Amino acid sequence: MSLKKIAVLISGGGTNLQAIIDAILEKKINADIKIVISNREDAYGLVRAQKHGIKNMFISSKNLTDEEYSKKLLEIFKQEEIDFVVLAGFLKILSKDLVMQYKNKIINIHPSLIPSFCGRGYYGIKVHEKAIEYGVKVSGATVHFVDETADTGPIIEQKAVDVDDFDSPNFLQQKVLEIEHEILVSSLEKLCNDELVVIGRRVIKRGGKDEKSIDKRL
Ligand code: GRF
């Protein structure tokens, strides 16, 4: 199977991007990162891309609406013949048009067990502050397809971590970040191997026992 061409969008440190780069180097993912795009010029993820000789660019969102920004992204995706897009800590909202043109081809990593602690305004350390404030006993991370609204697309993979009595938001963030790297790589591996089937809100493994029986359960 030929290598899938992927674009990775970032806004920050890029540890999720690094996990993807490392997995590709270890030949775990059937993909080639054609471009890394950041809406933040100071995103360390751009440095990570540079260190690995991966094409990367900062696209400022200054004086641009979300729609205008998405239009720029779309032009680049077409130019680079991108198959899949990974939002790895990307903090801008994509336009409906872009999401529709890349339906079930854009995935996002979120640092909670969706549908908890997600949606507009839930990003970064705030997610973990709210989880601890609420008193949950488990939190975790979610990889999902991106649809028209924030953090609501069909869920591909989730993994939980215990929230211990005296965890600080920062400590919980670090525990969750490790899980993020793990499930983002495994989700991208399945996506690039064409192993994911989306039926309604459910994402199932192609050819698995679920695929045959799913219609009986829906
Ligand atoms: C991660 O916590 C991710 O879940 C969230 O933004 C953070 C990005 O971290 N969307 P990094 O830039 O990949 O280190």
Residues whose N, C-alpha, C, O or C-beta is under 5 A from the ligand:
A	BS01	GRF	G12 G13 G14 T15 N16 L17 A88 G89 F90 I109 H110 P111
